[in-house]
Amino acid sequence: MNPDVPLLEMVGVSKAFGPTQALSDVSLSVVAGKVLALVGENGAGKSTLLKILSGAHHADRGEMRIAGHLFRPANPHDARAAGVAMIYQELNLAPDLTVEDNILLGQAGTGWGTLLRGRLRPRVLDALQTVGLGELSPKAIVGALSVAQQQLIEIARALASNAKIILFDEPTSSLPKHDVERLFEIIRRLRETGIGVVYISHFLEEVRDICDTYTVLRDGHNAGGGVIDEVTDAQIVACMVGRDVADLFPKVPHTPGEPWVRVEDLSGQSSPLEVTVQLRRGEIFGVAGLVGAGRTELLRCIVGLDYCRTGVVYVDGQAAGHSLRARMTRGIGLVSEDRKSEGLAQELSIIDNMTLSNLAPYTKLGLLDLKKRGKAVAELMARLEVKARHGHQAISDLSGGNQQKVAIARILHQNADILLLDEPTKGIDVGTKAEIYRLMGELAAQGKTIVFVSSYLPELLAVCDRIGVMARGRLRDVRETSQWTEESVMECAIEIDGGGIDA
């Protein structure tokens, strides 16, 4: 291959979905043995671009070339045959099949005969070895493996199909930190073999760690690009949002007040275990810990969604009951980590998602005052800066960040004073994250208590008043945020030191 010719080149590509222009005259290039970061806010067109490259969508205009040759995939099979493989955020594996079957699925000429499978097994074993799974049996059932292992099998499948270009769409969104490092090591190994990589991430520290060059999309257009080492994070963010961002973690002045909520000896079916903690009015209380430490289960037990073997939740000195309804009545509300299947009803409108859990303010003699409800929703949308055409727009039409704002609006509409937010910034671009942080500060300044679960330590350390660290279902240590560092949080999470509770 001519070293002066890009491995992959996209020139003047445009794509519309009905009246919505998703991409307009977008160009980029990928060099063999390099990692290109594709960054931008939610709705900027990043995923659409990758779907065009992977053959899932067809461009309306423009052209693509691989190693100088015209590339026009009619479908994902064509793209794979040309050497382009896609690793989706939501893994695309058959859980009931073996590792070997998943790796060979869709490859031309594989068949399912014993003889042909035997001939192809060395390719499977080589791919597993490359991604660090050399000890894993090809006969293992994929559904029994961890998310991190399944992701590596996706990469192994790409390698077994002789991929020259691998596209990663938010690959670390569900991975704990040690698995992220393992993934990065694999990507570095791919880079050394001459494979070109396109990498989407909302985490700029990931981009700086693993990528060589970057392209910024904003509203479906090219907004900038260059060499990662020649630009600051603030410059990248300014390109993404179209303005200078003085503070990625905006702080709204607020002072935590008197104790307001007390969780006492709370234990679920298996997690949490004997958690006792006191929360103050106007406080942002962060909960850190590894995946599986029991953070989500703690919030679900506090709100009354999951069964608790022991424990009481007190609000303003009074027991808040044990049922979900009783806890909601006392002002406790939960924004679920899984907004698509649990936090919001994707088939319903914004107005329905915000209000269906509390229609009492608009009901009289069994009749619903639609005008009054519409006005209240419009005010909430303006207050939370939800970007949408109107309240009757389908929630599924909104970006992830705006869906998350609607989820928060829903519990505010329920008159919640205690907001339990489970990974509220997961999968959201940096500009919208800043809006969520600002909203949390404003709510704390109004006297609301916020419990903020996150796997992203920089935001916990920047936003919270206190942080508690969970490990193996227990709340191991609670300190003022100023007494924590990223290193000390991780040490506590993996139980290196012997911290004590000061809750």
SULNOR-V101113 format. One record per backbone hydrogen bond with DSSP energy under -0.5 kcal/mol. CO is the residue of the C=O (numbers start at 1). NH is the residue of the N-H. E is the energy in kcal/mol with one decimal. If there is no record, write none. Layout:
co = [CO:CO]
nh = [NH:NH]
e = [E:E]
This chain:
co = [2:4:6:7:8:9:10:11:13:14:14:15:15:16:17:19:20:20:23:26:28:30:30:31:34:34:35:35:35:36:37:37:38:39:41:44:45:46:47:48:49:50:51:51:52:61:63:64:65:66:69:70:75:76:77:78:79:80:83:83:83:85:86:87:89:91:93:94:95:97:98:99:100:101:104:107:113:114:115:116:117:118:120:120:121:122:123:124:125:126:127:128:129:133:137:138:140:141:142:146:147:148:149:150:151:152:153:154:155:156:157:158:159:164:165:166:166:167:167:168:168:170:172:176:176:177:178:179:180:181:182:183:184:185:186:187:188:189:190:190:191:196:197:198:199:200:202:203:203:204:205:206:207:212:213:214:215:216:216:218:220:221:224:226:227:228:232:233:234:235:236:237:238:238:244:251:258:260:261:262:262:263:263:264:266:267:267:271:272:275:277:279:279:280:281:283:283:284:284:284:285:286:287:288:290:293:294:295:296:297:298:299:300:300:300:304:307:310:312:312:313:314:315:318:323:324:325:326:327:328:331:331:333:334:335:337:338:338:339:340:344:345:346:348:349:350:351:352:355:359:360:362:364:367:367:368:369:370:371:372:373:374:375:376:377:378:379:380:381:381:386:390:391:393:394:395:399:400:401:402:403:404:405:406:407:408:409:410:411:412:417:417:418:418:419:419:420:420:421:421:423:425:429:430:431:432:433:434:435:436:437:438:439:440:441:442:443:444:447:449:450:450:451:451:452:453:455:456:456:457:458:459:460:465:466:467:468:469:469:470:471:473:473:474:474:477:479:480:481:485:486:487:488:489:490:491:492:497:500:503]
nh = [5:6:67:67:30:65:28:63:26:60:61:22:23:18:20:21:17:22:15:13:10:7:8:34:36:197:37:212:213:199:39:215:201:217:44:220:49:50:51:52:53:54:56:57:55:14:11:71:9:69:66:72:79:80:81:82:84:83:85:164:165:167:88:169:91:93:95:97:143:142:102:103:104:105:107:110:117:118:119:120:121:122:123:124:125:126:127:128:129:130:131:133:132:136:140:100:99:144:145:150:151:152:153:154:155:156:157:158:159:160:161:163:162:196:85:168:198:87:169:170:200:173:175:179:180:181:182:183:184:185:186:187:188:189:190:191:192:193:193:195:194:166:36:168:38:170:204:206:207:208:209:210:211:228:37:226:39:223:224:221:24:218:216:214:230:231:236:237:238:239:240:241:242:243:246:253:281:316:279:264:314:265:277:312:275:309:310:270:268:266:263:260:261:283:257:285:450:286:465:466:452:468:454:470:293:473:298:299:300:301:302:303:304:305:306:324:269:267:264:314:320:262:318:315:327:328:329:330:332:331:417:418:420:336:422:339:342:343:344:346:346:348:396:395:353:354:355:356:358:362:363:369:367:364:369:370:373:374:375:376:377:378:379:380:381:382:383:384:385:386:388:393:351:350:397:398:403:404:405:406:407:408:409:410:411:412:413:414:416:415:419:449:333:420:421:451:335:422:423:453:426:428:433:434:435:436:437:438:439:440:441:442:443:444:445:446:448:447:282:419:285:452:421:453:287:423:457:459:460:461:462:463:464:481:286:479:288:476:477:290:474:272:273:471:476:469:467:483:484:489:490:491:492:493:494:496:495:499:478:278]
e = [-1.8:-0.5:-0.5:-2.0:-2.8:-2.7:-2.1:-2.1:-3.0:-2.6:-1.4:-1.5:-2.2:-0.5:-2.0:-0.6:-3.0:-1.0:-2.0:-2.8:-3.1:-1.3:-2.0:-1.6:-0.5:-2.2:-0.5:-2.8:-1.8:-3.1:-0.6:-2.7:-0.7:-2.6:-1.9:-1.7:-2.2:-2.1:-2.3:-1.8:-2.2:-2.3:-1.8:-1.7:-1.1:-1.6:-2.9:-3.2:-2.6:-2.2:-2.7:-0.5:-1.8:-2.5:-2.3:-1.4:-2.7:-1.4:-0.5:-2.4:-2.6:-3.0:-0.7:-2.2:-0.7:-0.5:-0.8:-1.6:-2.6:-2.3:-2.2:-2.3:-2.0:-1.2:-1.9:-1.6:-2.3:-2.1:-1.8:-1.7:-1.0:-0.5:-0.7:-1.7:-2.9:-2.4:-2.1:-2.4:-2.2:-2.1:-1.6:-3.2:-1.3:-1.6:-1.9:-2.7:-2.0:-1.5:-2.1:-2.4:-2.2:-1.8:-1.8:-1.8:-1.7:-2.5:-2.4:-1.8:-2.3:-2.7:-1.1:-1.9:-1.9:-2.6:-2.6:-0.5:-2.1:-3.5:-0.5:-0.7:-2.8:-1.2:-1.6:-0.7:-1.7:-2.1:-1.4:-2.3:-2.5:-1.9:-1.8:-2.4:-2.5:-1.8:-2.4:-2.4:-1.9:-1.0:-0.6:-1.9:-1.5:-2.4:-3.3:-3.2:-2.5:-1.2:-0.8:-0.6:-1.8:-2.5:-1.5:-2.4:-2.1:-2.1:-2.9:-2.0:-2.3:-3.0:-0.9:-1.5:-3.3:-2.4:-2.8:-2.4:-1.7:-1.6:-1.9:-2.7:-2.3:-1.8:-2.1:-2.5:-1.6:-0.7:-0.7:-0.5:-2.3:-3.5:-3.3:-0.6:-3.1:-0.5:-2.3:-1.8:-2.5:-1.9:-1.3:-0.5:-2.3:-2.7:-3.1:-3.2:-2.1:-1.1:-3.1:-0.7:-3.1:-0.6:-2.8:-1.3:-2.9:-3.0:-1.6:-2.7:-2.0:-2.4:-2.0:-1.8:-2.3:-2.1:-2.3:-2.2:-0.6:-2.1:-1.4:-0.5:-0.6:-2.0:-2.7:-0.5:-3.1:-2.3:-1.8:-2.8:-2.3:-2.7:-2.4:-1.4:-2.1:-1.8:-1.9:-2.8:-3.1:-0.6:-2.2:-1.2:-2.1:-1.9:-1.8:-0.5:-0.9:-1.9:-0.9:-2.4:-2.3:-2.3:-1.6:-2.5:-2.5:-2.0:-1.3:-3.4:-1.8:-2.4:-0.5:-1.3:-2.2:-2.6:-2.1:-2.1:-2.3:-2.3:-2.0:-2.1:-2.9:-2.1:-2.4:-2.4:-0.5:-2.5:-0.9:-1.5:-2.6:-1.8:-1.7:-1.5:-2.4:-2.1:-1.7:-1.8:-2.1:-2.0:-2.6:-2.1:-1.3:-1.9:-2.6:-1.0:-2.1:-1.8:-0.5:-2.7:-2.6:-0.6:-0.7:-2.9:-2.9:-0.6:-0.8:-2.8:-1.4:-1.7:-2.4:-2.0:-1.3:-2.3:-2.7:-2.2:-2.3:-2.5:-2.1:-2.3:-2.6:-2.3:-2.3:-1.1:-2.2:-1.8:-0.8:-3.0:-3.4:-0.6:-3.1:-0.6:-2.5:-2.0:-0.9:-0.9:-1.4:-2.6:-1.4:-2.2:-2.0:-2.2:-3.1:-2.1:-2.7:-2.3:-1.0:-0.5:-2.0:-0.5:-2.9:-2.4:-1.0:-2.4:-2.4:-2.2:-2.1:-2.4:-2.1:-2.4:-2.0:-2.4:-2.1:-3.4:-1.1:-0.6:-0.5:-1.2]
